[in-house]
Amino acid sequence: MPLGMEGFDRIEAIYRFLSALHGRAIPPDTRLTRQQRARQRRMVRAFDGERAGATQQEIAEVLFNIGHLGRDEWQASSARHRIKTLLRDARAMVAGGYRKLLRHRRPR
């Protein structure tokens, strides 16, 4: 096991794995908050929608449960900006950024 700062994350992951393997209660994974997990799910759904050919507006309508907006309303909508940010971050995650999910944030 590497002895760098990542070693703590690995030990925690091994402990959760062994707990599951031996039928014990699995300690909570503390790498992401509930809000971060929800955002990750929205990112994956948005990315999947984009890959399936949906427009950004169609994705926003589904993810944020909003009705169809006219062109001008959509251009000024906060949902439009949220979708753009989600898709940008989802693309970065797919391009290798997902590795950051495996680590705890540490002060520099």
PAVEXTI-946218 format. One record per atom (N, C-alpha, C): residue number from 1; residue in one letter; chain; atom name; x, y, z. Coordinates in steps of 0.1 Angstrom, whole numbers, always signed. Atoms other than C-alpha are relative to their C-alpha. Layout:
N
NODE   seq   type   mol   atom       u       v       w
NODE   NUM      A     A     CA       X       Y       Z
...
//
This chain:
108
NODE   seq   type   mol   atom       u       v       w
NODE     1      M     A      N      +9     -12      +0
NODE     1      M     A     CA      +0      +0      +0
NODE     1      M     A      C      +9     +12      +0
NODE     2      P     A      N      -8     -13      +1
NODE     2      P     A     CA     +15     +34     -10
NODE     2      P     A      C      -3      +8     +13
NODE     3      L     A      N      +1      -7     -12
NODE     3      L     A     CA     +22     +55     +20
NODE     3      L     A      C      -2     +15      -1
NODE     4      G     A      N      +3     -14      +2
NODE     4      G     A     CA     +13     +89      +5
NODE     4      G     A      C     -13      +3      +7
NODE     5      M     A      N     +12      -4      -6
NODE     5      M     A     CA     -17    +109     +16
NODE     5      M     A      C     -12      -8      -5
NODE     6      E     A      N     +11      +8      +5
NODE     6      E     A     CA     -39     +88      -7
NODE     6      E     A      C      -2     -13      +7
NODE     7      G     A      N      +1     +13      -7
NODE     7      G     A     CA     -32     +58     +15
NODE     7      G     A      C     -12      +0     +10
NODE     8      F     A      N     +11      +0      -9
NODE     8      F     A     CA     -58     +70     +40
NODE     8      F     A      C     -14      -3      -8
NODE     9      D     A      N     +12      +3      +8
NODE     9      D     A     CA     -85     +70     +12
NODE     9      D     A      C      -1     -15      -3
NODE    10      R     A      N      +0     +14      +3
NODE    10      R     A     CA     -74     +35      +2
NODE    10      R     A      C      -4      -9     +12
NODE    11      I     A      N      +3      +8     -12
NODE    11      I     A     CA     -75     +22     +37
NODE    11      I     A      C     -15      +0      +3
NODE    12      E     A      N     +14      -2      -2
NODE    12      E     A     CA    -110     +36     +41
NODE    12      E     A      C      -9      -8     -10
NODE    13      A     A      N      +7      +8     +11
NODE    13      A     A     CA    -122     +20      +8
NODE    13      A     A      C      +2     -15      +3
NODE    14      I     A      N      -2     +15      -3
NODE    14      I     A     CA    -106     -14     +18
NODE    14      I     A      C      -9      -4     +12
NODE    15      Y     A      N      +8      +3     -12
NODE    15      Y     A     CA    -124     -12     +52
NODE    15      Y     A      C     -15      -2      -4
NODE    16      R     A      N     +14      +1      +5
NODE    16      R     A     CA    -158      -6     +34
NODE    16      R     A      C      -2     -13      -8
NODE    17      F     A      N      +0     +12      +8
NODE    17      F     A     CA    -150     -34     +10
NODE    17      F     A      C      -1     -12      +8
NODE    18      L     A      N      -1     +12      -9
NODE    18      L     A     CA    -141     -59     +37
NODE    18      L     A      C     -13      -1      +8
NODE    19      S     A      N     +13      +0      -8
NODE    19      S     A     CA    -172     -49     +57
NODE    19      S     A      C     -11      -6      -9
NODE    20      A     A      N     +10      +5      +9
NODE    20      A     A     CA    -194     -56     +27
NODE    20      A     A      C      +2     -15      -3
NODE    21      L     A      N      -3     +14      +3
NODE    21      L     A     CA    -176     -89     +19
NODE    21      L     A      C      -3      -9     +11
NODE    22      H     A      N      +3      +8     -12
NODE    22      H     A     CA    -181    -102     +54
NODE    22      H     A      C     -13      +2      +7
NODE    23      G     A      N     +13      -2      -4
NODE    23      G     A     CA    -216     -91     +58
NODE    23      G     A      C      -2     +10     +12
NODE    24      R     A      N      +1     -10     -10
NODE    24      R     A     CA    -209     -63     +83
NODE    24      R     A      C      -6     +13      -5
NODE    25      A     A      N      +6     -13      +4
NODE    25      A     A     CA    -225     -29     +84
NODE    25      A     A      C     +11      +8      -7
NODE    26      I     A      N      -9      -7      +9
NODE    26      I     A     CA    -208      -8     +57
NODE    26      I     A      C      +1     +15      +5
NODE    27      P     A      N      -1     -14      -5
NODE    27      P     A     CA    -195     +26     +71
NODE    27      P     A      C      -3      +9     -12
NODE    28      P     A      N      +3      -9     +11
NODE    28      P     A     CA    -207     +56     +51
NODE    28      P     A      C     +12      +5      -7
NODE    29      D     A      N     -11      -6      +8
NODE    29      D     A     CA    -186     +69     +23
NODE    29      D     A      C      -1     +15      +1
NODE    30      T     A      N      +0     -14      -3
NODE    30      T     A     CA    -177    +104     +33
NODE    30      T     A      C      +6      +9     -11
NODE    31      R     A      N      -7      -8     +10
NODE    31      R     A     CA    -161    +116      +1
NODE    31      R     A      C      -8     +10      -7
NODE    32      L     A      N      +9      -9      +6
NODE    32      L     A     CA    -192    +133     -13
NODE    32      L     A      C     -11      +3     +10
NODE    33      T     A      N     +11      -3      -8
NODE    33      T     A     CA    -219    +152      +5
NODE    33      T     A      C     -13      -4      -8
NODE    34      R     A      N     +13      +4      +6
NODE    34      R     A     CA    -256    +144      -2
NODE    34      R     A      C      -2     +10     -13
NODE    35      Q     A      N      +2     -10     +11
NODE    35      Q     A     CA    -257    +176     -24
NODE    35      Q     A      C      +9      -3     -12
NODE    36      Q     A      N     -10      +4     +11
NODE    36      Q     A     CA    -226    +165     -44
NODE    36      Q     A      C      -5     -12      -7
NODE    37      R     A      N      +5     +12      +7
NODE    37      R     A     CA    -241    +131     -50
NODE    37      R     A      C     -11      +3      -9
NODE    38      A     A      N     +11      -4      +9
NODE    38      A     A     CA    -273    +146     -63
NODE    38      A     A      C      +5      +7     -12
NODE    39      R     A      N      -6      -7     +12
NODE    39      R     A     CA    -253    +169     -86
NODE    39      R     A      C      +6     -10     -10
NODE    40      Q     A      N      -6     +10      +9
NODE    40      Q     A     CA    -233    +139     -99
NODE    40      Q     A      C     -10      -7      -8
NODE    41      R     A      N     +11      +7      +7
NODE    41      R     A     CA    -265    +121    -107
NODE    41      R     A      C      -6      +9     -11
NODE    42      R     A      N      +5      -8     +11
NODE    42      R     A     CA    -278    +151    -126
NODE    42      R     A      C      +9      +2     -11
NODE    43      M     A      N     -11      -1     +11
NODE    43      M     A     CA    -245    +154    -145
NODE    43      M     A      C      -1     -12      -9
NODE    44      V     A      N      +1     +12      +8
NODE    44      V     A     CA    -248    +118    -156
NODE    44      V     A      C     -12      +0      -9
NODE    45      R     A      N     +13      -1      +7
NODE    45      R     A     CA    -284    +122    -166
NODE    45      R     A      C      +1     +10     -12
NODE    46      A     A      N      -2     -10     +10
NODE    46      A     A     CA    -276    +154    -185
NODE    46      A     A      C      +9      -5     -12
NODE    47      F     A      N      -9      +6     +10
NODE    47      F     A     CA    -247    +137    -203
NODE    47      F     A      C      -6     -11      -8
NODE    48      D     A      N      +7     +10      +7
NODE    48      D     A     CA    -268    +107    -212
NODE    48      D     A      C     -10      +6     -10
NODE    49      G     A      N     +10      -7      +9
NODE    49      G     A     CA    -295    +130    -226
NODE    49      G     A      C      +7      +6     -12
NODE    50      E     A      N      -7      -7     +11
NODE    50      E     A     CA    -270    +149    -247
NODE    50      E     A      C      +5     -11     -10
NODE    51      R     A      N      -5     +11      +8
NODE    51      R     A     CA    -255    +116    -260
NODE    51      R     A      C     -11      -6      -8
NODE    52      A     A      N     +12      +6      +7
NODE    52      A     A     CA    -290    +104    -269
NODE    52      A     A      C      -6     +10     -10
NODE    53      G     A      N      +4      -9     +10
NODE    53      G     A     CA    -295    +135    -290
NODE    53      G     A      C     -10     +11      +5
NODE    54      A     A      N      +9     -10      -5
NODE    54      A     A     CA    -317    +156    -267
NODE    54      A     A      C      +6     +14      +0
NODE    55      T     A      N      -5     -14      +0
NODE    55      T     A     CA    -314    +194    -268
NODE    55      T     A      C      +2      +4     +15
NODE    56      Q     A      N      -2      -5     -13
NODE    56      Q     A     CA    -302    +213    -238
NODE    56      Q     A      C     -13      +4      +7
NODE    57      Q     A      N     +13      -4      -6
NODE    57      Q     A     CA    -337    +226    -233
NODE    57      Q     A      C      -8     -12      +4
NODE    58      E     A      N      +7     +13      -3
NODE    58      E     A     CA    -352    +191    -234
NODE    58      E     A      C      +6      -6     +13
NODE    59      I     A      N      -6      +5     -12
NODE    59      I     A     CA    -327    +180    -208
NODE    59      I     A      C      -4      +8     +12
NODE    60      A     A      N      +4      -8     -11
NODE    60      A     A     CA    -335    +209    -186
NODE    60      A     A      C     -14      -2      +4
NODE    61      E     A      N     +14      +2      -2
NODE    61      E     A     CA    -372    +203    -189
NODE    61      E     A      C      -2     -13      +9
NODE    62      V     A      N      +1     +13      -7
NODE    62      V     A     CA    -367    +167    -176
NODE    62      V     A      C      +7      +1     +14
NODE    63      L     A      N      -8      +0     -12
NODE    63      L     A     CA    -340    +173    -150
NODE    63      L     A      C      -6     +10     +11
NODE    64      F     A      N      +5     -10     -10
NODE    64      F     A     CA    -356    +204    -134
NODE    64      F     A      C     -15      +1      +0
NODE    65      N     A      N     +14      +1      -1
NODE    65      N     A     CA    -392    +195    -140
NODE    65      N     A      C      -7     +13      -3
NODE    66      I     A      N      +5     -13      +5
NODE    66      I     A     CA    -400    +227    -159
NODE    66      I     A      C      -8      -2     -13
NODE    67      G     A      N      +7      +1     +13
NODE    67      G     A     CA    -425    +232    -187
NODE    67      G     A      C      +8      +5     -11
NODE    68      H     A      N      -7      -5     +12
NODE    68      H     A     CA    -416    +241    -222
NODE    68      H     A      C      +1     +15      +1
NODE    69      L     A      N      -2     -15      +0
NODE    69      L     A     CA    -401    +276    -224
NODE    69      L     A      C      +1      +5     -15
NODE    70      G     A      N      -1      -7     +13
NODE    70      G     A     CA    -404    +299    -254
NODE    70      G     A      C     +15      +3      -2
NODE    71      R     A      N     -14      -3      +3
NODE    71      R     A     CA    -371    +309    -272
NODE    71      R     A      C      +5     +10      +9
NODE    72      D     A      N      -5     -11      -8
NODE    72      D     A     CA    -367    +342    -254
NODE    72      D     A      C      +0      -4     +15
NODE    73      E     A      N      +0      +4     -14
NODE    73      E     A     CA    -377    +327    -220
NODE    73      E     A      C     +12     -10      +2
NODE    74      W     A      N     -11      +9      -1
NODE    74      W     A     CA    -351    +299    -226
NODE    74      W     A      C     +13      +7      +1
NODE    75      Q     A      N     -12      -7      +1
NODE    75      Q     A     CA    -324    +323    -235
NODE    75      Q     A      C      +3      +7     +13
NODE    76      A     A      N      -2      -7     -12
NODE    76      A     A     CA    -329    +342    -202
NODE    76      A     A      C      -1      -9     +12
NODE    77      S     A      N      +3      +9     -11
NODE    77      S     A     CA    -336    +311    -181
NODE    77      S     A      C     +13      -4      +8
NODE    78      S     A      N     -11      +5      -9
NODE    78      S     A     CA    -314    +301    -151
NODE    78      S     A      C      +2     -14      -3
NODE    79      A     A      N      -1     +14      +3
NODE    79      A     A     CA    -321    +265    -161
NODE    79      A     A      C     +10      -2     -12
NODE    80      R     A      N      -9      +1     +12
NODE    80      R     A     CA    -302    +271    -194
NODE    80      R     A      C     +14      +1      +5
NODE    81      H     A      N     -14      -1      -5
NODE    81      H     A     CA    -271    +282    -175
NODE    81      H     A      C      +4     -12      +9
NODE    82      R     A      N      -3     +12      -8
NODE    82      R     A     CA    -274    +253    -150
NODE    82      R     A      C      +3     -12      -9
NODE    83      I     A      N      -2     +12      +9
NODE    83      I     A     CA    -276    +228    -179
NODE    83      I     A      C     +14      +2      -6
NODE    84      K     A      N     -13      -2      +6
NODE    84      K     A     CA    -246    +243    -196
NODE    84      K     A      C     +12      -3     +10
NODE    85      T     A      N     -10      +3     -10
NODE    85      T     A     CA    -226    +241    -163
NODE    85      T     A      C      +1     -15      +3
NODE    86      L     A      N      +1     +14      -2
NODE    86      L     A     CA    -238    +205    -157
NODE    86      L     A      C      +7      -8     -11
NODE    87      L     A      N      -6      +7     +12
NODE    87      L     A     CA    -228    +194    -192
NODE    87      L     A      C     +15      +2      -1
NODE    88      R     A      N     -15      -3      +0
NODE    88      R     A     CA    -194    +211    -190
NODE    88      R     A      C      +7      -9     +10
NODE    89      D     A      N      -7      +8     -11
NODE    89      D     A     CA    -186    +194    -157
NODE    89      D     A      C      -2     -15      -3
NODE    90      A     A      N      +2     +14      +4
NODE    90      A     A     CA    -200    +161    -170
NODE    90      A     A      C     +10      -5     -10
NODE    91      R     A      N     -10      +3     +10
NODE    91      R     A     CA    -178    +162    -200
NODE    91      R     A      C     +14      -1      +6
NODE    92      A     A      N     -13      +0      -7
NODE    92      A     A     CA    -148    +169    -178
NODE    92      A     A      C      +1     -13      +8
NODE    93      M     A      N      +1     +12      -8
NODE    93      M     A     CA    -158    +140    -156
NODE    93      M     A      C      +3     -12      -9
NODE    94      V     A      N      -2     +11      +9
NODE    94      V     A     CA    -160    +116    -185
NODE    94      V     A      C     +14      +0      -6
NODE    95      A     A      N     -13      -1      +5
NODE    95      A     A     CA    -127    +128    -198
NODE    95      A     A      C     +11      -3     +10
NODE    96      G     A      N     -10      +5      -9
NODE    96      G     A     CA    -109    +115    -167
NODE    96      G     A      C      -2      +6     +14
NODE    97      G     A      N      +2      -7     -13
NODE    97      G     A     CA    -121    +138    -139
NODE    97      G     A      C      -6      -8     +10
NODE    98      Y     A      N      +6      +8     -10
NODE    98      Y     A     CA    -140    +110    -123
NODE    98      Y     A      C     +10      -6     +10
NODE    99      R     A      N     -10      +5     -10
NODE    99      R     A     CA    -108     +99    -106
NODE    99      R     A      C      +0      +9     +13
NODE   100      K     A      N      +0      -9     -11
NODE   100      K     A     CA    -112    +129     -83
NODE   100      K     A      C     -11      -5     +10
NODE   101      L     A      N     +10      +6      -9
NODE   101      L     A     CA    -143    +111     -68
NODE   101      L     A      C      +6     -10      +9
NODE   102      L     A      N      -6     +11      -8
NODE   102      L     A     CA    -120     +85     -54
NODE   102      L     A      C      +8      +6     +12
NODE   103      R     A      N      -8      -6     -10
NODE   103      R     A     CA    -102    +110     -31
NODE   103      R     A      C      -8     +10      +9
NODE   104      H     A      N      +6     -10      -9
NODE   104      H     A     CA    -112    +131      -1
NODE   104      H     A      C      +7     +13      -4
NODE   105      R     A      N      -6     -13      +1
NODE   105      R     A     CA    -106    +168      -4
NODE   105      R     A      C     +10      +2     +12
NODE   106      R     A      N     -10      -2     -10
NODE   106      R     A     CA     -75    +177     +15
NODE   106      R     A      C      +5     +15      -1
NODE   107      P     A      N      -6     -14      +1
NODE   107      P     A     CA     -62    +212     +25
NODE   107      P     A      C     +14      -1      -6
NODE   108      R     A      N     -13      -1      +7
NODE   108      R     A     CA     -32    +222      +4
NODE   108      R     A      C     +10      +6      +9
//
